[in-house]
Amino acid sequence: ENFTPDVAKAASGASAGLCKWVKAMRMYCQAAKIVKPKLDYLKVQEAKLEKAMSELAAAEAELAKVMAAKKELEDQLAKVMSDKQELQDKADATKAKMDQANRLINGLA
């Protein structure tokens, strides 16, 4: 309480500056006691975040591979379905010709 720059200035001009410095160091020490645990916690959380981001990147890379494989399979399915439809159309046309030929044969008989 008596350790103020005004009281110290009465004794000496230099002691007033020293008094201000000591008060500032005391405030810094008190602030550091509050901030240091928070900075330590921040470092731990940043490390966890970095690990999680790394895992996310790996998972996204795996997902991209799976999605590429899925697209390839879907493309194959589309081609197979197209081929199937083409074969079905040919089978229907052949059946129609066969029915027409049978009618013609039956008509001649």
DSSP file (Angstrom, degrees, kcal/mol; ACC not computed):
  #  RESIDUE AA STRUCTURE BP1 BP2  ACC     N-H-->O    O-->H-N    N-H-->O    O-->H-N    TCO  KAPPA ALPHA  PHI   PSI    X-CA   Y-CA   Z-CA
    1    1 A E              0   0    0      0, 0.0     0, 0.0     0, 0.0     0, 0.0   0.000 360.0 360.0 360.0 -40.9    0.0    0.0    0.0
    2    2 A N        +     0   0    0      1,-0.2     2,-1.6     5,-0.0     5,-0.1   0.550 360.0  91.3 -84.4  -6.8    2.8    2.4    0.8
    3    3 A F        +     0   0    0      4,-0.1    -1,-0.2     3,-0.0    20,-0.0  -0.580  58.3 133.4 -91.2  75.5    4.8    1.1   -2.1
    4    4 A T     >  -     0   0    0     -2,-1.6     4,-2.7     1,-0.1     5,-0.2  -0.859  68.3-114.6-121.0 156.8    3.6    3.6   -4.7
    5    5 A P  H  > S+     0   0    0      0, 0.0     4,-2.1     0, 0.0     5,-0.1   0.839 115.8  55.1 -60.2 -32.3    5.5    5.6   -7.2
    6    6 A D  H  > S+     0   0    0      2,-0.2     4,-1.0     1,-0.2    10,-0.1   0.923 111.0  43.0 -67.8 -43.4    4.5    8.9   -5.5
    7    7 A V  H  > S+     0   0    0      1,-0.2     4,-0.8     2,-0.2     3,-0.4   0.916 116.1  49.0 -66.7 -42.5    5.9    7.7   -2.1
    8    8 A A  H >X S+     0   0    0     -4,-2.7     4,-2.4     1,-0.2     3,-0.6   0.849 104.9  59.2 -66.8 -32.6    9.0    6.3   -3.7
    9    9 A K  H 3< S+     0   0    0     -4,-2.1    -1,-0.2     1,-0.2    -2,-0.2   0.810  96.8  61.5 -65.7 -28.9    9.5    9.5   -5.7
   10   10 A A  H 3< S+     0   0    0     -4,-1.0    -1,-0.2    -3,-0.4    -2,-0.2   0.848 110.5  40.4 -65.0 -32.3    9.8   11.4   -2.4
   11   11 A A  H << S-     0   0    0     -4,-0.8     2,-0.3    -3,-0.6    -2,-0.2   0.898 136.3 -22.5 -82.0 -42.5   12.8    9.3   -1.5
   12   12 A S     X  -     0   0    0     -4,-2.4     4,-1.0     1,-0.1    -1,-0.3  -0.961  48.3-126.5-167.3 147.4   14.4    9.3   -5.0
   13   13 A G  H  > S+     0   0    0     -2,-0.3     4,-1.2     1,-0.2     3,-0.3   0.867 112.6  51.7 -67.1 -36.7   13.5    9.8   -8.6
   14   14 A A  H  > S+     0   0    0      1,-0.2     4,-2.2     2,-0.2    -1,-0.2   0.846 102.9  58.6 -70.3 -32.7   15.1    6.5   -9.6
   15   15 A S  H  > S+     0   0    0     -7,-0.3     4,-2.5     1,-0.2    -1,-0.2   0.809  99.2  58.8 -68.9 -26.6   13.1    4.7   -6.9
   16   16 A A  H  X S+     0   0    0     -4,-1.0     4,-2.2    -8,-0.3    -1,-0.2   0.927 108.3  45.1 -64.9 -44.3    9.9    5.8   -8.5
   17   17 A G  H  X S+     0   0    0     -4,-1.2     4,-2.3     2,-0.2    -2,-0.2   0.900 113.5  50.2 -63.8 -41.2   10.9    4.1  -11.8
   18   18 A L  H  X S+     0   0    0     -4,-2.2     4,-2.6     1,-0.2    -2,-0.2   0.884 108.9  52.5 -65.0 -37.8   11.9    1.1   -9.9
   19   19 A C  H  X S+     0   0    0     -4,-2.5     4,-2.3     2,-0.2    -2,-0.2   0.918 109.5  48.2 -63.5 -44.4    8.6    1.0   -8.0
   20   20 A K  H  X S+     0   0    0     -4,-2.2     4,-2.4     1,-0.2    -2,-0.2   0.900 112.1  50.3 -62.4 -40.4    6.7    1.2  -11.3
   21   21 A W  H  X S+     0   0    0     -4,-2.3     4,-2.6     2,-0.2    -2,-0.2   0.920 110.1  49.2 -64.5 -44.2    8.9   -1.7  -12.7
   22   22 A V  H  X S+     0   0    0     -4,-2.6     4,-2.2     2,-0.2    -2,-0.2   0.912 112.1  48.3 -63.0 -42.6    8.3   -3.8   -9.6
   23   23 A K  H  X S+     0   0    0     -4,-2.3     4,-2.4     2,-0.2    -1,-0.2   0.907 111.8  49.7 -63.5 -41.2    4.5   -3.3   -9.8
   24   24 A A  H  X S+     0   0    0     -4,-2.4     4,-2.5     1,-0.2    -2,-0.2   0.910 110.8  49.4 -65.0 -40.5    4.5   -4.1  -13.5
   25   25 A M  H  X S+     0   0    0     -4,-2.6     4,-2.6     2,-0.2    -1,-0.2   0.874 110.1  51.7 -65.5 -37.1    6.5   -7.3  -12.8
   26   26 A R  H  X S+     0   0    0     -4,-2.2     4,-2.3     2,-0.2    -2,-0.2   0.926 111.4  46.5 -64.9 -43.9    4.0   -8.2  -10.1
   27   27 A M  H  X S+     0   0    0     -4,-2.4     4,-2.5     2,-0.2    -2,-0.2   0.897 112.5  51.2 -64.8 -39.5    1.1   -7.7  -12.5
   28   28 A Y  H  X S+     0   0    0     -4,-2.5     4,-3.0     2,-0.2    -2,-0.2   0.921 109.4  50.2 -62.7 -43.2    2.9   -9.7  -15.2
   29   29 A C  H  X S+     0   0    0     -4,-2.6     4,-1.9     2,-0.2    -2,-0.2   0.916 111.8  47.5 -61.8 -44.4    3.6  -12.6  -12.7
   30   30 A Q  H  X S+     0   0    0     -4,-2.3     4,-1.0     2,-0.2    -1,-0.2   0.911 114.4  46.5 -64.1 -41.9   -0.1  -12.7  -11.7
   31   31 A A  H >X S+     0   0    0     -4,-2.5     4,-2.9     1,-0.2     3,-0.5   0.901 109.5  54.5 -66.5 -40.0   -1.2  -12.6  -15.4
   32   32 A A  H 3X S+     0   0    0     -4,-3.0     4,-2.9     1,-0.2    -1,-0.2   0.865 102.7  57.2 -63.2 -35.3    1.3  -15.3  -16.3
   33   33 A K  H 3< S+     0   0    0     -4,-1.9    -1,-0.2     1,-0.2    -2,-0.2   0.823 114.3  39.2 -64.1 -29.9   -0.1  -17.6  -13.6
   34   34 A I  H <X S+     0   0    0     -4,-1.0     4,-0.7    -3,-0.5    -2,-0.2   0.877 121.5  41.6 -83.7 -41.8   -3.5  -17.3  -15.3
   35   35 A V  H  X S+     0   0    0     -4,-2.9     4,-2.6     1,-0.2     5,-0.2   0.860 101.2  67.5 -78.9 -37.4   -2.3  -17.4  -18.9
   36   36 A K  H  X S+     0   0    0     -4,-2.9     4,-2.6     1,-0.2     5,-0.2   0.907 101.3  46.8 -56.7 -48.7    0.4  -20.1  -18.7
   37   37 A P  H  > S+     0   0    0      0, 0.0     4,-2.6     0, 0.0    -1,-0.2   0.886 113.3  50.9 -60.4 -35.0   -2.0  -23.0  -18.0
   38   38 A K  H  X S+     0   0    0     -4,-0.7     4,-2.4     2,-0.2    -2,-0.2   0.892 110.0  48.7 -69.0 -38.0   -4.3  -21.8  -20.8
   39   39 A L  H  X S+     0   0    0     -4,-2.6     4,-2.3     2,-0.2    -1,-0.2   0.899 111.7  49.7 -66.3 -40.3   -1.3  -21.7  -23.2
   40   40 A D  H  X S+     0   0    0     -4,-2.6     4,-2.1    -5,-0.2    -2,-0.2   0.928 111.7  48.2 -62.8 -44.3   -0.3  -25.2  -22.2
   41   41 A Y  H  X S+     0   0    0     -4,-2.6     4,-2.7     1,-0.2    -2,-0.2   0.900 109.5  53.8 -61.4 -41.0   -3.9  -26.4  -22.7
   42   42 A L  H  X S+     0   0    0     -4,-2.4     4,-2.6     1,-0.2    -1,-0.2   0.907 107.3  50.6 -60.7 -42.6   -3.9  -24.6  -26.1
   43   43 A K  H  X S+     0   0    0     -4,-2.3     4,-2.1     2,-0.2    -1,-0.2   0.914 111.4  48.2 -62.4 -42.3   -0.8  -26.5  -27.1
   44   44 A V  H  X S+     0   0    0     -4,-2.1     4,-2.2     1,-0.2    -2,-0.2   0.930 113.5  46.8 -63.1 -45.2   -2.3  -29.8  -26.1
   45   45 A Q  H  X S+     0   0    0     -4,-2.7     4,-2.6     1,-0.2    -2,-0.2   0.863 110.2  52.9 -67.1 -35.6   -5.5  -29.0  -28.0
   46   46 A E  H  X S+     0   0    0     -4,-2.6     4,-2.6     2,-0.2    -1,-0.2   0.888 108.7  50.4 -66.0 -37.9   -3.6  -27.9  -31.1
   47   47 A A  H  X S+     0   0    0     -4,-2.1     4,-2.2     2,-0.2    -2,-0.2   0.915 111.5  48.0 -64.4 -42.2   -1.7  -31.2  -31.0
   48   48 A K  H  X S+     0   0    0     -4,-2.2     4,-2.7     2,-0.2    -2,-0.2   0.907 111.7  50.4 -63.5 -41.0   -5.0  -33.1  -30.8
   49   49 A L  H  X S+     0   0    0     -4,-2.6     4,-2.9     2,-0.2     5,-0.2   0.915 109.0  51.0 -63.3 -43.0   -6.4  -30.9  -33.6
   50   50 A E  H  X S+     0   0    0     -4,-2.6     4,-2.1     2,-0.2    -1,-0.2   0.913 112.0  47.3 -61.3 -42.3   -3.3  -31.6  -35.8
   51   51 A K  H  X S+     0   0    0     -4,-2.2     4,-2.4     2,-0.2    -2,-0.2   0.928 113.1  48.4 -63.9 -44.7   -3.7  -35.4  -35.2
   52   52 A A  H  X S+     0   0    0     -4,-2.7     4,-2.6     1,-0.2    -2,-0.2   0.894 110.9  50.6 -63.9 -39.9   -7.4  -35.2  -35.9
   53   53 A M  H  X S+     0   0    0     -4,-2.9     4,-2.5     2,-0.2    -1,-0.2   0.882 109.8  51.0 -65.6 -37.3   -6.8  -33.3  -39.1
   54   54 A S  H  X S+     0   0    0     -4,-2.1     4,-2.1    -5,-0.2    -2,-0.2   0.926 111.6  46.8 -64.3 -44.6   -4.2  -35.8  -40.2
   55   55 A E  H  X S+     0   0    0     -4,-2.4     4,-2.5     1,-0.2    -2,-0.2   0.884 111.5  52.3 -63.8 -38.6   -6.7  -38.6  -39.6
   56   56 A L  H  X S+     0   0    0     -4,-2.6     4,-2.9     2,-0.2    -2,-0.2   0.918 108.1  50.4 -63.1 -44.0   -9.4  -36.7  -41.5
   57   57 A A  H  X S+     0   0    0     -4,-2.5     4,-2.2     1,-0.2    -2,-0.2   0.908 111.7  48.3 -61.6 -41.3   -7.1  -36.3  -44.4
   58   58 A A  H  X S+     0   0    0     -4,-2.1     4,-2.3     2,-0.2    -1,-0.2   0.916 112.8  48.2 -64.6 -42.3   -6.4  -40.0  -44.4
   59   59 A A  H  X S+     0   0    0     -4,-2.5     4,-2.7     1,-0.2    -2,-0.2   0.893 111.1  50.3 -65.6 -39.6  -10.1  -40.8  -44.2
   60   60 A E  H  X S+     0   0    0     -4,-2.9     4,-2.4     2,-0.2    -1,-0.2   0.881 109.8  51.0 -66.6 -36.8  -10.9  -38.4  -47.0
   61   61 A A  H  X S+     0   0    0     -4,-2.2     4,-1.9     2,-0.2    -2,-0.2   0.920 111.8  47.3 -64.4 -42.7   -8.2  -40.0  -49.2
   62   62 A E  H  X S+     0   0    0     -4,-2.3     4,-2.4     1,-0.2    -2,-0.2   0.908 111.1  51.8 -63.7 -41.7   -9.7  -43.4  -48.5
   63   63 A L  H  X S+     0   0    0     -4,-2.7     4,-3.0     1,-0.2    -2,-0.2   0.900 106.8  53.2 -61.3 -41.1  -13.2  -42.0  -49.2
   64   64 A A  H  X S+     0   0    0     -4,-2.4     4,-2.2     2,-0.2    -1,-0.2   0.901 109.4  49.1 -61.9 -40.2  -11.9  -40.7  -52.6
   65   65 A K  H  X S+     0   0    0     -4,-1.9     4,-2.4     2,-0.2    -2,-0.2   0.934 113.1  46.6 -63.4 -45.3  -10.6  -44.1  -53.5
   66   66 A V  H  X S+     0   0    0     -4,-2.4     4,-2.7     1,-0.2    -2,-0.2   0.904 111.7  50.8 -64.5 -41.5  -13.9  -45.8  -52.5
   67   67 A M  H  X S+     0   0    0     -4,-3.0     4,-2.5     2,-0.2    -1,-0.2   0.885 109.9  50.4 -65.1 -37.6  -15.9  -43.2  -54.5
   68   68 A A  H  X S+     0   0    0     -4,-2.2     4,-2.3    -5,-0.2    -2,-0.2   0.916 111.7  47.6 -65.2 -42.2  -13.7  -43.7  -57.5
   69   69 A A  H  X S+     0   0    0     -4,-2.4     4,-2.4     2,-0.2    -2,-0.2   0.903 111.5  51.5 -64.4 -40.3  -14.2  -47.5  -57.2
   70   70 A K  H  X S+     0   0    0     -4,-2.7     4,-2.7     2,-0.2    -2,-0.2   0.917 109.7  49.3 -61.7 -44.0  -17.9  -46.9  -56.8
   71   71 A K  H  X S+     0   0    0     -4,-2.5     4,-2.6     2,-0.2    -1,-0.2   0.911 110.0  51.2 -63.4 -41.2  -18.0  -44.7  -59.9
   72   72 A E  H  X S+     0   0    0     -4,-2.3     4,-2.4     1,-0.2    -1,-0.2   0.926 111.7  47.3 -61.4 -43.8  -16.1  -47.4  -61.9
   73   73 A L  H  X S+     0   0    0     -4,-2.4     4,-2.7     2,-0.2    -2,-0.2   0.895 111.2  50.9 -64.5 -39.7  -18.6  -50.0  -60.8
   74   74 A E  H  X S+     0   0    0     -4,-2.7     4,-2.5     2,-0.2    -2,-0.2   0.898 110.0  50.2 -64.5 -39.3  -21.6  -47.8  -61.6
   75   75 A D  H  X S+     0   0    0     -4,-2.6     4,-2.3     2,-0.2    -2,-0.2   0.919 111.4  48.5 -63.7 -42.7  -20.1  -47.2  -65.1
   76   76 A Q  H  X S+     0   0    0     -4,-2.4     4,-2.8     2,-0.2    -2,-0.2   0.917 111.0  51.0 -62.1 -42.9  -19.7  -51.0  -65.5
   77   77 A L  H  X S+     0   0    0     -4,-2.7     4,-3.0     1,-0.2     5,-0.2   0.923 109.0  50.6 -60.7 -44.3  -23.2  -51.5  -64.4
   78   78 A A  H  X S+     0   0    0     -4,-2.5     4,-2.2     1,-0.2    -1,-0.2   0.909 112.1  47.4 -61.1 -41.8  -24.5  -48.9  -66.9
   79   79 A K  H  X S+     0   0    0     -4,-2.3     4,-2.8     2,-0.2    -2,-0.2   0.932 113.2  47.7 -65.5 -44.7  -22.6  -50.6  -69.7
   80   80 A V  H  X S+     0   0    0     -4,-2.8     4,-2.8     1,-0.2    -2,-0.2   0.909 112.2  49.5 -63.2 -41.7  -23.9  -54.1  -68.7
   81   81 A M  H  X S+     0   0    0     -4,-3.0     4,-2.6     2,-0.2    -1,-0.2   0.888 111.2  50.0 -65.0 -37.6  -27.4  -52.8  -68.5
   82   82 A S  H  X S+     0   0    0     -4,-2.2     4,-2.5    -5,-0.2    -2,-0.2   0.927 111.9  47.4 -64.7 -44.9  -27.1  -51.2  -71.9
   83   83 A D  H  X S+     0   0    0     -4,-2.8     4,-2.7     2,-0.2    -2,-0.2   0.910 111.8  51.2 -61.5 -41.6  -25.7  -54.5  -73.3
   84   84 A K  H  X S+     0   0    0     -4,-2.8     4,-2.8     1,-0.2    -2,-0.2   0.926 110.6  47.9 -61.3 -44.8  -28.6  -56.4  -71.6
   85   85 A Q  H  X S+     0   0    0     -4,-2.6     4,-2.6     2,-0.2    -1,-0.2   0.902 111.2  51.0 -64.1 -39.6  -31.2  -54.0  -73.1
   86   86 A E  H  X S+     0   0    0     -4,-2.5     4,-2.3     2,-0.2    -2,-0.2   0.926 112.2  46.6 -62.5 -44.4  -29.5  -54.3  -76.5
   87   87 A L  H  X S+     0   0    0     -4,-2.7     4,-2.8     2,-0.2    -2,-0.2   0.895 111.8  51.4 -63.7 -40.2  -29.7  -58.2  -76.2
   88   88 A Q  H  X S+     0   0    0     -4,-2.8     4,-2.8     2,-0.2    -2,-0.2   0.910 109.4  50.1 -63.1 -42.0  -33.3  -58.0  -75.0
   89   89 A D  H  X S+     0   0    0     -4,-2.6     4,-2.4     2,-0.2    -2,-0.2   0.918 112.4  47.1 -62.5 -42.4  -34.2  -55.8  -78.0
   90   90 A K  H  X S+     0   0    0     -4,-2.3     4,-2.8     2,-0.2    -2,-0.2   0.908 112.1  50.4 -64.6 -41.5  -32.5  -58.3  -80.4
   91   91 A A  H  X S+     0   0    0     -4,-2.8     4,-2.6     2,-0.2    -2,-0.2   0.913 111.3  48.4 -63.4 -41.9  -34.3  -61.2  -78.7
   92   92 A D  H  X S+     0   0    0     -4,-2.8     4,-2.3     2,-0.2    -2,-0.2   0.908 112.7  48.1 -63.9 -41.6  -37.6  -59.4  -79.0
   93   93 A A  H  X S+     0   0    0     -4,-2.4     4,-2.3     2,-0.2    -2,-0.2   0.910 112.6  48.8 -65.2 -41.7  -37.0  -58.7  -82.7
   94   94 A T  H  X S+     0   0    0     -4,-2.8     4,-2.6     2,-0.2    -2,-0.2   0.903 111.2  50.1 -64.9 -40.9  -35.9  -62.3  -83.3
   95   95 A K  H  X S+     0   0    0     -4,-2.6     4,-2.9     2,-0.2     5,-0.2   0.901 109.8  51.0 -63.4 -40.6  -39.1  -63.6  -81.5
   96   96 A A  H  X S+     0   0    0     -4,-2.3     4,-2.3     2,-0.2    -2,-0.2   0.916 111.7  47.0 -64.2 -41.5  -41.2  -61.3  -83.6
   97   97 A K  H  X S+     0   0    0     -4,-2.3     4,-2.7     2,-0.2    -2,-0.2   0.904 112.4  50.4 -64.9 -40.5  -39.6  -62.6  -86.8
   98   98 A M  H  X S+     0   0    0     -4,-2.6     4,-2.7     2,-0.2    -2,-0.2   0.917 110.8  48.4 -65.2 -42.6  -40.0  -66.2  -85.6
   99   99 A D  H  X S+     0   0    0     -4,-2.9     4,-2.4     2,-0.2    -1,-0.2   0.914 112.7  48.9 -61.9 -41.8  -43.7  -65.6  -84.8
  100  100 A Q  H  X S+     0   0    0     -4,-2.3     4,-2.2    -5,-0.2    -2,-0.2   0.906 111.5  49.0 -64.8 -41.7  -44.1  -64.0  -88.2
  101  101 A A  H  X S+     0   0    0     -4,-2.7     4,-2.8     2,-0.2    -2,-0.2   0.909 110.6  50.9 -64.8 -41.8  -42.3  -67.0  -89.9
  102  102 A N  H  X S+     0   0    0     -4,-2.7     4,-2.9     2,-0.2     5,-0.2   0.903 110.2  49.4 -62.3 -41.3  -44.5  -69.5  -87.9
  103  103 A R  H  X S+     0   0    0     -4,-2.4     4,-2.2     2,-0.2    -1,-0.2   0.906 111.9  48.9 -63.5 -40.7  -47.6  -67.6  -89.1
  104  104 A L  H  X S+     0   0    0     -4,-2.2     4,-1.6     2,-0.2    -2,-0.2   0.923 113.2  46.5 -64.8 -44.0  -46.4  -67.7  -92.6
  105  105 A I  H  X S+     0   0    0     -4,-2.8     4,-1.6     1,-0.2     3,-0.2   0.932 114.1  47.5 -63.8 -45.8  -45.6  -71.4  -92.4
  106  106 A N  H  < S+     0   0    0     -4,-2.9    -1,-0.2     1,-0.2    -2,-0.2   0.853 110.1  53.8 -64.0 -33.9  -49.0  -72.2  -90.8
  107  107 A G  H  < S+     0   0    0     -4,-2.2    -1,-0.2    -5,-0.2    -2,-0.2   0.824 109.9  47.5 -69.5 -30.5  -50.7  -70.1  -93.5
  108  108 A L  H  <        0   0    0     -4,-1.6    -1,-0.2    -3,-0.2    -2,-0.2   0.744 360.0 360.0 -80.1 -25.2  -49.0  -72.1  -96.2
  109  109 A A     <        0   0    0     -4,-1.6    -1,-0.2    -5,-0.1    -2,-0.2   0.486 360.0 360.0 -82.0 360.0  -49.8  -75.4  -94.7
